[in-house]
């Protein structure tokens, strides 16, 4: 590989993508926002110039880096050392606001923080995966401490990529190109100058196309990103409810997918950085789509994955960050929740209402109102005094219990043993320096950072990076489980959230108490030079990056190293997830754990499932939930869903009915709403109850197929929910569809998301498509769109020809349904065939293929074979009783099962569906012939 890399560098010398004529389109980012764009403002920054009404970065040769020498070149990659000779070192210095904003104290900071000398590294890993990393040569910088699965000794010899860069003495640029590209088009080619300051890093690159997806967690109203006009989103974990502006929300996922619409080939990029950041999509002056990445800390660490298919990317990405957790079967059932049940009695009322209407339910969830004064590890002994009895009643009904926990613990040490035990073990986040400790801080709080959230007492925040904290948290979970026998945990508010930061007082501060709030110092950490767009969007009352959270000037540790909260803030949810998962393993050894986390980071999917946060009862938020679900499947967190019927506000009957139809196909299916609003469980309205019962029974019927998808995502990293363009990646119509989706590659869901609509346009990818309920062929042949009728009681759901779908007679919960007979739906493709697999295990034990059943199913030329490839033991006693052939052309003259003629009464043909009725052990090989 050495000679190949050197040859490419030599061939590309002098081309210099970064030296093109497109620099004029790369905006100079103003800390206060682009609305300040003016010639006078532009003149403040030496790396910027004013041209034709726009403030833009100067050319790379004037404001960037140049290559000084080549350090190393070997078969695993190469490194190029760069030294700043021409970089305008005052650029970021002049961006810096004053530490005190008052005009009389306005000064220019005396220290400039430009990185004078950088190291550019290229690391070849798998043949589909290459890392490009830029960091200071002579300085140790913070790097993300989340572990990645990287091969220790890469041995790839057939890379699907080339990394090209400028030669010694030239202005620095680099590009990533797909190997074998006929036109030499780069996938990712830097444009304009690289900026690398202590608290400001920026790189811009031209992309393959404008078909860009991913990045989050943001409030995207379209799955595909917009490039004109320019759009900028911040990324930084934040307690921000779902909205429709350019806002950052709960999680931190700087990962995107770019697709070439001409070839359908895709690649993806992870910017592995946990500091506050932004990404901008826009068009260069020559019309090419471009992406700018900015971060205010860490290093520039980019991982490229070459696909080329979307599913290839999902497998490649999760191979590095960790393959998703395998959820227990029961967690795929329907979850019911709300904030504001108020008592155990109200839960009993809702449960009886659900049972009376025959609506399936597997999980009951309780929000913070079950707690005593909102304190973790407690329950209200008045309104919830018989909670242990209710837990037993739920378990008797085969219903699991999920309880919520928040990370913040009260400082009422004398009256709150969990908090005191945490203090004894020194597990809380501290101020990074004594100078930051507020002068009025109670001495009993030591050097802990103190805030205020839901409880009526000040709180501290566990440092979940700390191994001692993880052990303490596990001990507390175990003690709590001895009091309330929960089955799963929901960890909320873990960005972490804090109320009233930098304000006079929190919104829920106790009446009559002197005003107080957590106030962050005006330091380089809490008032960084470039605070990103986050301070100007969403519900940011203090206009600081610490708004709604704790101060960036906190200190955390992993036992070996100390970190600034400024750097690891967005890892808080990930670290609590890991600690909670480990704690549950102690409580339920040998079982699969369910941890529902609000805040996530790359790698969270190994441990957590996710819901999309506090949405509202609106049709637009219903649509946005599909986009969020698709994005989190890209992010490696496939067990995801939104609050069905909306968290805030109150839905009407139609909205809740349509949302229950959609929510029945969320991987994580939960109805949840907030306090002081009307009940919205599906049994409230008779019409919604009927619709919900039927659509949830359809979900439960095909849970064996959904479960098999989760098995494949856990084993191989495949996604569960997919965009329709995964089947048609070079179809321009498909690339813009974000109001329908797929389960795997076999079921397509096209929900009605428009008020008053009784039908909708549905895009059908190429192939045969059948109504999943009736088996009637709905579409055939080339990809096309058509209008389909969808009255209120119907959600359009289709089976794809060629994909065998295992199913099971549904029950009111998965304990019941897992005892019922199974069947296989076989929608036939244009060749009259179908194939798939049936997977089964005990449903909640630690996954081991040696203890799982797997069978392959193939139907071709009128013959079906089912071949058992893994242990039949888990399916002892289960029967396969029905085969449904969608699209079979005629009534067969005869049917043979394992060589024995079936009586004519044991099959039926209605013109659309051939149903064959048999009763054979699921764990045995099967041969069926149609004559």
N, C-alpha and C positions, 0 to 999 in steps of 0.2 A: 504493500500500500504506500510505502514511502515514495517510490518513484512516481506513482500515479498522482499523489497529492502535489508533489513538486511540479510535475508536468502541468497540472491544471493551473497552478499559481503562475507558472511561466506563460501559459497561453493567454491568461486573462490579464496579465500585466498591461497597464495602460488603459484598459477599458473603463475601470473605475466607476461602477454604478453610482456611487455616492457623489460623483462629480457631474452628474447630469444637469440639465437645465431646469430641474423641478424644485430647486430649493425655495423658490418664491412661495410655494404653497405650504411650507412647513412653518406653522405659526410660532411666534414667540409667546410662551405661556406666561401671562401675568398672574401673580399670586392672588390678586383680587378679582380676577375674571376677565374674559375677553371684552366685556362691555367697556373697559377702559381704553380700548384700542384707539390710539391717536399718535400723531407724529411726535408730539412732545413726550408722551409716555415711552414710546419706542426708543427715543434718544437716550434714555437712562441706561440702556443695556448694550454693552459693547459688542456682544455677539449678534445683535439684531440690527436690522436696517429697515427703512421705510421705503416702500416701492408701490406706487399706484394705489395708495390708500390702504396698504396692508403692512403690518409689522411682521417681518419674517426673519428666520435665522439666516445668517450669512452663509456663504458657500463653505463646503467642508474644508477646502484648502485654506480658508481664512480663520475658521473658528473650531476646527476639530483637532484630531490627533494625527500624528504620522507614525509610520512603522520605522523603528530604529534598528532592530535586529531580529534574527530568527534564533530562538532559544533551543528548540528541540523539535525533532521530527522523527516519528517512529510509526510502526504499523498500527498503533492504537489511536493515532491522532497527531496533532502538531500544535506547537505553541509559538506565538509571535509576540515579542515584547514591543511595547509602544511607549514612546516618551513624548510628552507634550512639548513641542517647540513653538507652535503657532497658536495654540489655544489661548483665547482671551480669558485669562484667569480671573478677571473681575466679573464675569457674566453672572454667576450665581451669587457672588458677594453682593452685587447690586440688586439682586432679587430680594435680598434679605430685608424683612421689615425690622423695625427697632424692637428691642425687648420691651420697651415701654412706649406705648403708642402716643403719648402726649407730645405735642409739637415741641415744647421747650426741652424735651429730653431726646429729641431725634438725633441719632448719630449713625454713622456707617460703621458696622463692626470692624475692628482693626485686623481680624484674622481672616485670611482667605483660605478656603477649604478645598480648592481644586486638587484633584489627584494628578500629580505631576507625571507619574509613570505607572502605566497599567500593564497587566498581563492578559493576553488574549489566548484562551485555551480552547482547543477542539478535542473532544473525547469521543472516539468511536465506541459504541457499545454494541447492541445487536445490529444486524444488517439493516434494520428499519429505524434505528434510534441513534441520534447523534446529539451531543451536548456542546453548546457554545457558551463559554463563560468568560466574563470580563471582570477583573477585580484589580485593586491596587497591588503593585509589585512588592512594595516594601512596607505594607501595612496589613495587619490582621483585621479583617472586617467581620461584622456579624453575618453569619449564614444560617439559614433555616435549619433548626435541629430536628425536624421531622425526618425519620429514616426513610430512605428510598431503597428499592430492590434493584441494585446495580451490580452487574457481573464483576467479580473481582479481577478476572483475567479475560477480558474480551478477546474472542478468537474469530470474530466475523471476518470473512474474506470476500464477501459478496455484497458490499454495501449498496443500498438503493439510493444513495445520496452522494453528492460532492459538496464540499465546503470550499469556497473560493475566497481569497482575500487579496488585498493590495500587496505590492512588493515593498521591500525595504526602500525607504526614502520617500514613498508615496503617502498621500493622505489616506487615512485608514478607512476601509470599508470591508464588509464581508457579505457573502450571499450563500444561500443554500439552494442547491439544484437537484432535481430528481435525476438519478442515473438513467441513461438511455433516452433522455428527453430529445426528441428529434429536432426541436427548434431552439434548444438551449435556454429556454425560458426559466428564470429563477423562481423559486417558490417564495423566498423571503430575501429581499435585497435591500441593504441599508441605503438610506438617502439622507443627505445632509450630514451635519456634524453630530458625533457622539458627545454627550455631555456627562461628565462623571464628577460630581461634587460630593462632599460629605453627606449632605442632606438633599441632594437632587441628582437623579440619574435619568437620562432620557435617550432613547434610540427610536428612530423612525425607519420604517421599511416599506417598500412597495410589495404588494401581495400578488398572488396568482390571479385573483378575481375578487369581485365584490360579494361573492357568495360566502360570507363569513358568519359563523355561528359560535355560540358559547359566551364566555366571560360572565362572571357573576360574583356575588349574588346581587343582581340588579332588578329593577322593575322594567323589564322589557315588554313592550306592547307588540313586538314582532320578533319572531325567531331569527330571521335573517337581519343582520345589522345594516344600518343605513349609512351611506357614505356622502350623500349630498342632500341637505347641507351637512356640514361637519357635525359630529356628535361626540360628546365626551362624557364618560361615566367614571365615577370614583369606585375603587374597591377597598374596603376596610370594614371589618366586622362591626356592626352597629345595630342597636335596638331601634330599628326603623320599620314601622308597619308598611305593608304593601301599598304602593301608590302608583302614579303614572308619570312621574317626572324622572329626571336623570339622577337617580338616587342610589346610594349604596345601602345594602341591607345586611342581613344577619351573617352571611358567610363570605368567604374569601377564596375565589376560584379564578385565577388569572390564566385560563386555559381556553383555547379557541380552535376551531376547525375551519379550514379554508378548502373550497371545492372548485375544481376546474370544470365549468359547465360543458366544455367541449368534449372532454374525455371522461368525465365523471370521477376522475381520480381526486383523492383528498389527502391532505396532510394536516397535522395539528402541531400546536406550540404550547408549551407550559412555560410561563415566566415564574420560575420557582423563587418567590420572594414574598415575605410576609409583612413587609412594611406597607404603610398607606401608599396607595398608587392611583393612577388614572390610566385609561386607555382612550384614544381618540381615533375615530375612523373618518376618513376624508379622501378627496380626490386631489392628486398632484396636478400641477399646471398642464401636464400633457394628458390628463384624464385617467391615469392609472390609479387604482385604489391603493390606499396606503394606511398604515397603522402606526400610531405613536404610542409607546409604552413609557410611563414615567413612574418612578418610585422615589420615596424620600429617605431611603436607607438601604442597607444590605449591599448586594452585588447584582450584576446583570447575569443571571443564570437561566439560559434558555435550553429547553429540551425539545427537539424536533422528532416527530414520528411520521413515517412515510406511508403508512397505510398499505395499499392505496384505497381500499374500501372503508366505509364508515365503521363497519364491524371490525375490520382489521385494526383501525385506530383505537377502538374501545378496548380491544384485547391488549394492544401494545401499551396503551397508557396505564391501564390497571395492572399490567404486569410490573410496572415500575412503582406506582403509588400503593399497590396492594389491591388484591381482588376483593370484590364486595362480600360482605357478610351474607351467610345463608340464613334467611329468617325462618323460624319455626313455622310449621304449616298453619297453626292457629292464628298467627299474626297476619295471615293473608285474608282472614275473615273481616267482617265489618266491625269497626270501632265506633262507639258512641261516647260523646263527651260534651261537657259544657263548663264554662266558668260561671258559677252561680246556682248550682243545685241547692246549696244552702243547708242541706241535711241529708241524712241517710234515707229518711222517709220519702223525699222527693225523688231520689234515685229509684226507690221501689215502685213509685207511681209510674215513672217512665218505663221501667222494665216491664211492668204488667201491661202497659199500653202497647209496647213492642210485641210482647207475646200474643196479646189478643188479636193483633193484626197479622200475625204470622210472618214477621219480618226477621230475617236472619241476623244474628249478632254473636260475635265471638269475644269481644273485649269491651269492658266498661272502664272509662277513664275518668279520673277525678283531678280537677284543677286545684289551685292553692286555697280555695275556700274550705277545704277539709281540714286545714291546719289550725292549730291554736295560735292566733295572732300572726299568722303567716310565717311561722317558724318551722324550718325543716325538722324532720324526724319527730314531729308531734301531730296529734289530731285533736280537734275541738271536742272536749268531753261533754259539752252540752248538746249542740245540734247533731253531733256525730258520735255521741257516746256509745252507741252500739255498733260502731263501724266494724269491729271484729266479727260480729254476727252477720252483718251484711256481706262481708268478704266470704264467709262460709256459704251463705245463700247463693252468691254468684257462682262459687265453685261447684255447688250442688247442681246448678243449672248448666254446668260446663262452660261458664263464662269466666274469662281471665280478667285480672285487675291491673291497670296501669296507674301509677301514682306519679304526680309531678314533684320535682325538687328544684329549687333555685340554688345557685352557688353561694349567695351571700348569707352569712350567719350573724346573728345579733351579738352585740358586745355586752349583753347582760350576763356577765360571767357567773355571778352567784346563783342565778335562777335558770341557767340554761347549760346543762352539763355537756352537750355536744360542743358548744362553743368553748367552754373551759378546757375540755380535753384537747381541742385543737390548739388552744393557746399553750397548753402544757407541752405540746409537741412542736410548737413554733411553725405552724403550717400556713400562715397567712402572708399575703403580699405586703411588702414593706416599701417605705420611701427609699429611694436610691441614695439619698444623702441626708444627713441631719439637718442641713439648711432648708430642706423642703418641708420638714415636719411643722405643721401649724403651731403657732405659739400658744394657742388655747387648747391643744390636744390633751385630753385626760391622760395622766401618767400610766393608768392601767392599760392603755392602748399601746404602750411602748412605742416602737417605730412603725407600727402597722398603718397602712393607708385605710382610713375610715370613711365610709360612705353611708348611703341611706337608700333602701329600695322599698319592698312591700311591708316589712314589719314596722311596728311603731317605735323601734329602737334603732340606733345607729348600728351599722354592720361592718364586717370585715370580709375579705375575699380570699378563699383558699388559693394557694399557689399549686395548681395541679401538675405543673412540671416537676415538682419536687417529689421524689420517691417517698419521703416520709408523709407527705400530704396524701398520696395515693393509698398508702397503708392505713392511715387514719380514716380516710373516707370509706374504705372498704370495711373497716371495723364498725363505723357508724351505720352503714347500710345493713350490716348483719344484725346489729342490735335492733334497728328499726323493723327489720323483717320478722324478728321474734315478736314484735307487737302487732304488726299488720302484715299479713301474708300476701303481699303483692307479687305479681308475676313479671312485671316489666316496669321500667322507669322512663320517665319523660323528663329530660333535663332542659330547662328553659332559662331565659335571661342570661345566657352564657357567652355573651360577646366580650366581656361581661357588661350587663346593664347597671346603671346607677342613675338615680333620679336627682334632678336639680343641679347637676354639676355646673359650677361657676355662676350659678344664679343666687338670688337672695335666699331661697329656700326651695325644697322639693314641692311639687304640686300637692302631695299628700302629707306634708309635715304636720305633726300634731298641733291642733289649735291651742293657743295660749302659751306655747313654748317660744322662747326667743328664736328669731330667725337664725338659721344655720344651713350650710350646705358644704359639700366637698368643693374646695376651691383650689385649682391647679396653679402652680407658680408660672410666672411669665419667663420661661426658660427656653433654651433651644429645643427642648424635648416637647414641651406643651405648647409652645408658640414657634413652630418650625418656620424657616424662611418661606417655604412653599407648602402651605397646609393642604393643598389639593382642593378640588371642587367640592369635597364633602362639606365644607363649612358654609357653602352657599345653597345647598339643596336639602330637601326634606325638612324635618322638624328640628332644625339646629338653632336653638334659641340663643346660645352663647356665642355662636360663630367661631367655635374652636374645635379642634379635632377630638378633644376629650368630652365634648357634649354627649350626654346620655351614657357616659361610661366613666371609668376611673382615670386618674392622671397617667400620662405617659412617663412621668418621672418616678414610676414604681420600679421595684427591683424583684426579680424572680430567679430561681435557681433550679437546675436539674440534678443537683447534688455534686456535680463536677465543675460547673461553670455558672457564673452569674449573668443574667440577661436584664436588659432594660425592658420595661413594659412597652416602651416605644417600638421596640423591635418585635416582640412576641405577642402583642395584643391580639392579633387575629388567630393566634394558636390557642387561645383560652378555651374555646368550645371543643377543639380537638383534644386538648389535654384532659379536660373534664370527661369527655367521652371515653378515653382510654382508661381513666381511673374508675369510672362507673362500670365499664365492661368487665374490668378485672375484679371489681367488687362483687358483681353478680356471679362471676364464675365461682367465687367462694361460696355463695349462697346456693347456687344451682350447679354443682359440679357435674360434668358430663353432659350438660344441656346447652342448647343454643340460647344466647342472650338477646334481649330486645332493649336497645337503648335508643330512644327517640330524642334527637338533639336538634336545637334550633340553629346553633352556629356550627359551621363545618369548614374544613380546609382540605386540600388534596390529601387523601389517605384516610379521611374520616369514614369513608364507606366500608372500610375493613371492620368497623365496630358499630356504626350507627345507621339508623334509618332517619328520615328527615321529612318534616312537613314544611310548607312554603310560607309559614308565618301568618301574621295577623292581617288577613285580607278583609274585604268588605262584601256585603251582599249586593253585588252588582254584576251585570252581564259582562262588562269589560274585565273584571277580575276573574270571572269564570273562564274567559278566553285566555287570560294571562297565565292561568294555572296550567294549561296545556303546554305553554312555552316553558314555564319553570320546570315542569315534569320532563320535557325533552332535554333541557339543559342539564339537569342533575343526572340524567342517564349518561350524558357525555362526561360529566364530572366524576363518574364512578360511584354514584350514590343512587342506585336504581330503585330502592324501596322508598318511594316518595309520593306525596300527594298534598293536596290543599285542604283547608277547612271547608268541607262541603256545605253549601248554602251560605257561606260567608261568616266571618267572625264578628265584625262590626256591622251595625245596622240590622234591619229585619227584612228578610226576603218575603215576597209574596208567594202564593201557592205555585204559580207557574215557574218562577225562578228556582225554587227549591226542588220542584219536580225534575226540571231539566238538569239541575246540578247533581241530584241524586243519580240520574242516569249516567252522567259523565263520571261522577265519583265512584260508581260501581266498577269502573275500569282504571281508576288510580291503582297503582301497586299497593300503596298505603291508603286505605279507604276509611276515612273518619269524618263524621259530622260533628262540628264543634262551633260554639258561639260564646259570646261574652256575657258578662254579668249585666243585670238590669235590662235585659231584652227578653222578648217572648221566647218560649220554647220553640225549637225548630227541628226536633227529632222527627224522623220521617213518619211517625205515627200520629202527628198532630193533625194533619189534614187527611181526610179519607182518601182524596184523590192521590195525594203524594204517597200515602201508605200503600195503596194498590200498586202504583207504579214502582215504588221502591221494592216491594216484595218481589215483583216479577223480575226486575233487573238485577237485584241481588241474588235471586235464585239462579239467574243465568250466570252471574259471576261465580257462584259456588259450584255450578255445574262444571265450569271449565277451570276450576282451581288446579286440577292435576296438570293441565297445560301450563298455567302460570307458575306453578311450583317447579315444573321441569325447567322453565326459563331461568328461575332463580338458581337452580342447581347448575345450569350452564354458566351463569354469570359468576358464580362462586368458583367454579372449576376453571373456566377459561377466560373470564372477563367480558363476556358478551353482554350487550345491553338487554334490558327487558322491554322498555318502551322505546320505540324508534320512530323517527319521522318517516313519512311516506317516501321521501326521496331516497331513503336507504335502498329501495327497490328500483328507483329510477333516477340515479344521480346525475344524469346528463339531460334530464327533462326540465326545461326552464319553468314550466308550470309547477312541477313537483317541488322544485327547490324553494318555492315561496309558500307552500302549503303549511300552515301552522294551526289549523283548526280541526285537524284530524290526526290520528296516530295509529301505530301498530303495536300489538303485543307480539314480540318476536317478529317472525316473518309470516305468521299464519292467520292472525285476526286483525282486522282494521276497524277502528271505531271512528265514527263521524257524527259527533254530538251536535245537537241544535243549540246554538249559543246566541240566538237573536230573539229578542222579546217578540212574542206574537206570531213567530214563524211556525208554519205547519209543514215545512219541507226545507230542503237546502240543496245546494250544488255539492256534489261529492266527486272528488278526483279519484279515478280508478287507475292504478298503475297497470302496465301491460299484464295480461293473463286472464284467468277465469276467476270471477268473484261471485260468491253465493251469499244470500241472506242467511246469517248464522241460525236464526230461529226457524225459518221455513225450508231452507235448502234450495230455494228458488234462485236460478242464475240471474244475477243482477247486471253483470257486465262481462264482456269477453273481447279478446283481441288486443289491439293497440291501446296505449294509455289514452284516456279521455276523461272529460268531466260530463256529468249529467245531473239533472234535477231528480231528486227522489222525495217521495212523500214521507213526512214524518210528523203525524199528529202527536199530540201531547203524550200519549201513552207509548210512543215508539221512539227508540233511539236506533239509528241505522248502524248495524254491526255486521261485518262481512267476514266470511271465511275465504281464504285464498286457495285457489286450486293448486293442488300438488303438495299441500302440507297436512299431514295427518294430525288430528287434534284429540288427544285423550280427554275423556270427561268422566264424570261420576254423578249418579243420581244425587241431587242436592238435599241438604237437611237444614235445620234451623241453626246449626253451628257445625264446625268442622269435626268435632268429636262424633256427632251423628253421621255426617256425610262420609267420613272416612271408613265407615262400616258398610257402606252401600255398594251395590254392583257398579262396575265401570263399563264404559263403552268407548268406541272410537268413531269420531266423525272423519270421513274421508272425502273432502272436496276434490274432485278430479280436475287435473290440468288438461290442456288441449290434447295431450297424448293419452288421456284416460288413466293417468297414474297419480299416486300420492305416496308420500313416505314421511316417517317421523319416528318418535321414540316415546316409550312409556317409562317414566321414572317414579320410584316409590321407595320410601324408607319409613322409619318409625315416626317421622314428623318433627321431632324436637331434639334428638340426640346429636352429639357432636358428629359432624359429617365424616363418614368413612365409606368409600366405595365398596369395600369388602363386606359391608353390612347393608348394602342397598341393592334394590332390584332395578334392573335396566333391561329393556327389550327394544329391539328395532322392529319397525313396522314398514313393510313395503307392499304396495299394490301396483301390479303392472300386468298387462295382458290378461286381465280377468282373474288373476290369481293373487291372493293375499298371503303373505307369510309374516308371522311374528316370531322372532328368534330371541330367546332369553340369553343375554350376554353377561349378566351379573346375578347374584344370589336370588333364588326364588323365596327364601325364607321370610322376608318382610311382607310378602303378599299372601301368606298362608291364610286360607279361608275367604279370600276375595275372588269374586267371579267376574269374568268378562261376559256381558250378556247381550250387547247390541253393537252392530256395525252399521253406520249410516253412510251410504254412498251418495254424495251430492253430485248431480250431473251424469249419473249413469244413464245410458241412452234408452234402455228398454227393460221390460220385465224378463229376467232370465228364465230359461226353461228348467234349470235345476241349480241347486246349490249343494256343494259338498263341504263338510267340515271334517278335517283330518281323515279324508278318504271315505267318509260316511255320508250318504245322501240325506239331506235335510227334508223333512216333510214340507210340502208346499205351504202349509199353514204357518210355517216358521219364517217366512219372509213376506214383505209387502212392498209394492211399488205404486207410487201415486202420480207418476209422470215426471216428478222432479227428484224424488229421493227413493232410493232402494234401501229398505231397512231389513237387516238380517238379524234374527233373534236366535241367540245361542246361549248356552250356559256352560262355560268351560273355565277351569282354573286359570287365573291370570298368570300364575307362575310357570305355565307350561308352554312349550312351543305350539304354534297354531298354524294350520294351513287351511285356507278357504278358497274354493274354486267356484267361479260362476260360469255356467254353461248356457 
